[in-house]
Structure formats: C-alpha cells, structure tokens
Amino acid sequence: MTRLESDYYTYMGYDSDRAREALSHYLSFFPTGPVLELACGRGEFLDLLRAAGVPASGVDLDEGMVERAVERGHDVVLGEAVSYLEGVEPGSLGGVFCAHFLEHLQPDDVARVYAAAATALRPGCAFVAVVPSAGSLSVLGYDFWRDPTHVRFYDPALLSFFAAQAGLAVTESAGNPRNDPGPPPQLWPQEFEPVASLSSSVAELLGAAEKVYPAQLPQHRRIRRDAESNGEAVTAVADPRADLWSHAAHLISVLDERMQAVQHHLAELHRAYRSLLAQLYPPSEVYVVAVAPGGEDET
C-alpha cells in the first residue's frame, strides 16, 4: 500500500471539477450497473455514476485516494486492482472502467486486466479503458513523465489487441473531446484576414481621371496652341498627365495581382500550420471500449 499518488495529486493541486468534466464523456457507456472502477482515485467518476443513478464501486491501492473516495460516500476498497478484479464473480458486472490506470502497469498485467474484465462482465456490457495519448506532443514530451508511477504508454491499437486476446469486441476507439486542451496558446496563429483586391479601386481611379480629362484621356493626347503660329495653328501632342494616370493604374494593377498571389500562399500556409498543430496536439487522452460478447441474446 502507498500514499504516493494521493500525495502527488495534493501537491500538484489537481482539480476534481475539471476531472469530472473530462470523465463525463464516458457516462454513456454505462447505462446499467453495477460498475467497478479500477484505480478509482478520489472518486470523481463514481460521483458521476451516482448522480446518474448507476450503482458503482471502486478499488484503489493508494490509502489517501481511498480515504478521499470514502469521505465522498463511495463504496471503495483498499487493494490491488488487478487481483481484485480477478476475484469478482463471473458475469456479475454491468461495466468495468479505468482511467489513467493501465499506464502504471507492465504489459503482462494489462493482459490480466482484460482477461479478468472479460470474465466479470455480463454479455453486452463494456470495459472502457482510458489512457494518456502518446500522439499528443505535450503529453508525450512532458505531461506523462511528471507522474512518478507511470510505466509506459499504451496505444489504442495495442489495447485493442489485448481486448481481442481476451475475447472482447472493440466497438469504439477515439480521443476524449472533453479533454482536448489543444496546443499552447502562444503557438496559435492569429486569424488570417486577406485584404480585398484593389481592382475596384483601380477602376474608380481611372473613372476619376476620365472626369478630369474627359476628351483627351482615351487618346492620351491634348490640344495645345503652338506659340510660334500666332495662335492660329494647333498641334496634337501627348498629355503627360494622362500618361501618368495610365501608368499609375497599370502599376497598381500589377502590384494588386502580386499581392493577391502572396495572400493565397499565406492562406495555404496558415491552413497547413493549423492542421499541423491539430495533429501534434490532439486530445490528451484516448479510450477503447471493449464489449463482452452475447449482448444480442440478453433478455
């Protein structure tokens, strides 16, 4: 027996309300009882089951955890969870649940848990195992190793293998959407808001220029009296102001096209980066639902 885990929880200040919020995702897998929770800790999931009217009990190796769960009014015993499950009457349970327990065990003991759960469950009832996600960068590189009693990760595919070896059918395997903190806030990019094209502005610019030079602008010319002809002869010459408007409009159009192309590439990079963050920081825990066979024949 030990108090290491409970002392660690107290030291780290883990929030029971936050734990219940995450654990509430698993309530739907246990419509009836009795449910046995392995390594039940302080009893947060037992709180939820009781509120839902589902009879449940727990077992935990840590004396401090058991004390806190009993203080909450739960039926919890102090003992080694694997051996305790192996001693349960066959076919007597409406569900078996464990959250963040299997990563404390060696593979041989995990196989024992699945074999014992398959024996203890009624036909059609579920064993739900929740473990830290090795696919999450923060969990893999940091969070997992903060707990002094963790042994190794268990991927859902590996847990599905143990379930199949025990004769259980896996019906669901996923990440918990209620335990999805995402990447650190400083890694999220700002929302990308592209600037609108300037084509309409260029058209307005040319329209304004045509009002200033209504006759001359289309031909890019103006009429100027020839000073040497005593004001009688006229000469058609290029109007530099009209040319300036035309060149400015062309330059703005070229710059606008290039800006729109750059914005397109930036938008693609923005989407790719957000997608990468989602891949690196999925939900912090994953779960596997394994069901005892024969439920369709249950009356």
C-alpha positions in Angstrom: 0.0 0.0 0.0 1.1 3.6 -0.7 0.2 7.2 -0.4 2.5 8.4 -3.2 -0.2 9.0 -5.8 -2.6 10.9 -3.4 0.3 13.0 -2.1 1.3 13.8 -5.6 -2.2 14.8 -6.6 -2.4 17.1 -3.5 1.0 18.6 -4.2 0.1 19.3 -7.9 -3.3 20.7 -6.9 -5.3 18.6 -9.4 -8.9 20.0 -9.8 -11.7 17.5 -9.2 -14.2 19.6 -11.1 -12.0 19.6 -14.1 -11.6 15.8 -13.8 -15.3 15.2 -13.6 -15.9 17.4 -16.7 -13.5 15.2 -18.7 -14.8 12.0 -17.3 -18.4 12.8 -18.1 -17.7 11.8 -21.7 -17.7 8.1 -20.6 -21.0 8.0 -18.7 -23.0 6.9 -21.8 -21.1 3.6 -21.9 -22.6 2.5 -18.6 -26.4 2.6 -18.8 -26.7 0.0 -16.0 -24.6 -1.3 -13.1 -23.0 -2.4 -11.2 -19.9 -0.8 -12.5 -16.5 -1.4 -11.0 -13.9 1.3 -11.4 -10.3 0.2 -11.2 -7.8 2.6 -9.5 -10.8 4.9 -8.8 -8.6 7.6 -7.2 -10.6 10.3 -5.3 -13.9 9.0 -6.8 -14.7 11.6 -9.5 -16.2 9.1 -11.9 -18.0 7.4 -9.1 -19.5 10.8 -8.4 -20.9 11.0 -11.9 -22.2 7.4 -11.8 -24.0 8.1 -8.6 -25.6 11.3 -10.0 -26.8 9.3 -13.0 -28.3 6.6 -10.7 -25.9 3.9 -11.7 -24.7 1.6 -8.8 -20.9 1.5 -8.7 -17.9 0.7 -6.5 -14.2 1.1 -6.7 -10.8 -0.2 -5.7 -7.5 1.6 -5.3 -4.1 0.8 -4.0 -3.4 4.2 -2.6 -4.6 4.8 1.0 -5.0 8.5 0.6 -7.1 8.0 -2.5 -9.4 5.5 -0.8 -9.8 7.8 2.2 -11.0 10.7 -0.1 -13.3 8.4 -2.0 -14.9 7.0 1.2 -15.3 10.6 2.5 -17.4 11.2 -0.6 -19.6 8.3 0.5 -18.5 5.8 -2.1 -18.1 2.0 -1.8 -14.3 1.8 -2.3 -11.9 -0.8 -1.0 -8.2 -0.6 -0.5 -6.4 -3.3 -2.6 -4.5 -4.2 -5.7 -6.9 -3.6 -8.6 -5.9 -6.4 -10.9 -6.1 -9.1 -8.2 -9.4 -7.6 -7.0 -11.0 -7.8 -10.5 -9.8 -11.4 -10.9 -11.7 -12.2 -7.7 -15.1 -10.8 -8.9 -17.9 -13.2 -9.5 -18.0 -14.1 -13.3 -20.8 -12.4 -15.2 -21.7 -10.1 -12.3 -20.7 -6.7 -13.6 -22.6 -4.2 -15.8 -19.4 -2.4 -16.6 -15.7 -2.1 -15.8 -13.9 1.3 -16.1 -10.4 2.6 -15.6 -9.0 6.0 -16.3 -5.2 6.6 -16.3 -4.5 3.2 -14.7 -3.1 0.9 -17.4 -0.1 3.1 -18.0 1.0 2.2 -14.4 1.2 -1.5 -15.4 3.5 -3.8 -17.3 2.0 -5.4 -20.4 1.5 -8.8 -18.7 -0.6 -7.1 -16.1 -2.6 -5.2 -18.7 -3.4 -8.6 -20.4 -4.6 -9.8 -17.0 -6.9 -6.9 -16.6 -8.6 -7.6 -20.0 -8.9 -11.3 -19.3 -10.4 -10.6 -15.9 -12.8 -8.0 -17.3 -14.0 -10.4 -19.9 -14.8 -12.9 -17.2 -16.5 -10.4 -14.8 -18.7 -8.7 -17.4 -22.3 -9.6 -18.3 -22.9 -10.2 -22.0 -23.1 -7.0 -23.9 -21.5 -4.9 -21.2 -18.4 -2.8 -21.6 -14.9 -2.4 -20.3 -13.8 1.2 -21.0 -10.1 1.9 -20.6 -8.8 5.4 -20.8 -5.0 6.2 -21.2 -2.8 9.2 -22.0 -2.4 9.9 -25.7 1.1 9.2 -26.9 0.1 11.1 -30.1 -0.1 14.4 -28.2 3.2 16.2 -28.2 2.7 17.8 -24.8 1.7 14.5 -23.2 4.5 12.5 -24.9 7.2 15.0 -24.2 6.3 16.4 -20.8 3.0 15.6 -19.1 3.3 11.8 -19.0 6.6 11.8 -17.2 5.6 14.1 -14.4 3.8 11.3 -12.7 6.3 9.2 -10.7 4.3 6.0 -11.0 3.9 5.9 -14.8 5.5 2.9 -16.6 4.7 3.2 -20.3 2.3 4.3 -23.0 -0.5 2.1 -24.4 -1.7 2.9 -27.8 -5.3 2.2 -28.6 -4.3 -0.4 -31.2 -2.3 -2.2 -28.5 -5.3 -2.1 -26.1 -7.5 -3.4 -28.9 -5.1 -6.3 -29.3 -5.3 -7.1 -25.6 -9.1 -6.9 -25.8 -9.2 -9.3 -28.8 -7.0 -11.7 -27.0 -9.4 -11.7 -24.1 -12.4 -12.3 -26.3 -13.8 -8.8 -26.1 -15.1 -6.9 -29.2 -13.9 -3.3 -29.6 -16.8 -1.1 -30.5 -15.1 2.4 -30.2 -11.7 3.9 -30.0 -11.2 7.6 -30.0 -9.8 10.7 -28.2 -11.8 12.4 -25.5 -13.2 15.7 -26.9 -13.7 16.9 -23.3 -10.0 16.6 -22.6 -8.6 18.5 -25.5 -6.6 21.5 -24.3 -5.0 21.9 -27.7 -1.6 23.5 -28.3 -0.1 26.1 -26.0 -1.8 29.4 -26.6 1.4 31.1 -27.9 1.6 28.7 -30.8 -1.8 29.5 -32.3 -1.6 31.9 -35.2 -3.7 34.9 -35.5 -6.8 34.7 -37.7 -5.8 35.3 -41.3 -7.9 38.0 -43.0 -6.8 38.7 -46.6 -7.0 42.2 -48.0 -9.6 42.7 -50.7 -8.4 43.1 -54.3 -7.7 46.6 -55.5 -9.3 46.1 -58.9 -12.4 48.1 -58.0 -10.2 50.9 -56.6 -8.2 51.0 -59.8 -11.4 51.3 -61.8 -12.5 54.2 -59.6 -9.1 55.8 -60.1 -9.5 55.6 -63.9 -13.0 56.9 -63.6 -11.9 59.9 -61.7 -9.2 60.6 -64.2 -11.6 60.4 -67.1 -13.7 63.1 -65.4 -10.6 65.4 -65.2 -9.6 64.7 -68.8 -12.9 63.6 -70.4 -12.0 64.1 -74.0 -8.2 63.7 -74.1 -7.7 60.7 -71.8 -8.9 58.0 -74.1 -6.4 59.1 -76.8 -3.8 60.0 -74.2 -3.4 63.4 -76.0 -4.5 67.0 -75.6 -4.7 70.0 -77.9 -2.1 72.8 -77.4 -1.7 76.0 -79.2 1.5 76.4 -81.0 3.1 79.6 -79.7 5.1 80.1 -82.9 1.9 80.2 -85.2 0.5 83.4 -83.6 -2.3 81.4 -82.1 -3.8 80.1 -85.3 -2.2 76.7 -85.8 -2.8 73.8 -83.4 -0.8 70.7 -82.7 -1.9 67.4 -81.1 0.6 66.4 -78.5 0.8 63.7 -75.9 -0.6 64.8 -72.5 1.9 63.7 -69.8 -0.7 63.9 -67.1 -2.9 61.4 -68.9 0.1 59.1 -69.4 0.8 59.4 -65.7 -2.7 58.2 -64.8 -2.4 55.3 -67.2 1.0 54.1 -65.9 -0.1 54.5 -62.3 -3.2 52.4 -62.9 -1.2 49.7 -64.6 1.4 49.7 -61.8 -1.3 49.4 -59.2 -3.0 46.5 -61.1 0.3 44.6 -61.3 1.0 45.1 -57.6 -2.5 44.0 -56.8 -2.1 40.8 -58.7 1.1 40.0 -56.9 -0.4 40.8 -53.6 -3.3 38.5 -54.2 -0.9 35.7 -55.2 1.1 36.2 -52.0 -2.0 36.3 -49.9 -3.2 33.0 -51.5 0.1 31.4 -50.5 -0.1 32.8 -47.0 -3.6 31.4 -46.6 -2.4 28.0 -47.6 0.5 28.2 -45.1 -1.9 29.3 -42.4 -4.2 26.3 -43.0 -1.3 23.9 -43.1 0.1 25.3 -39.8 -3.2 25.0 -38.1 -3.6 21.4 -39.4 -0.1 20.6 -38.1 -0.9 21.9 -34.7 -4.1 19.8 -34.6 -2.0 16.7 -35.5 0.6 17.5 -32.8 -1.8 18.3 -30.1 -4.9 16.0 -30.3 -7.0 15.2 -27.1 -4.8 14.4 -24.1 -6.4 11.1 -23.5 -7.7 8.2 -25.7 -10.0 5.4 -24.8 -11.0 2.0 -26.0 -14.5 0.5 -25.5 -14.5 -3.4 -25.4 -17.7 -5.3 -25.1 -18.3 -8.8 -23.8 -19.9 -11.0 -26.5 -23.5 -12.2 -26.4 -25.4 -9.0 -25.7 -27.8 -9.5 -28.5 -29.1 -12.7 -26.8 -29.6 -10.9 -23.4 -33.1 -10.5 -22.2 
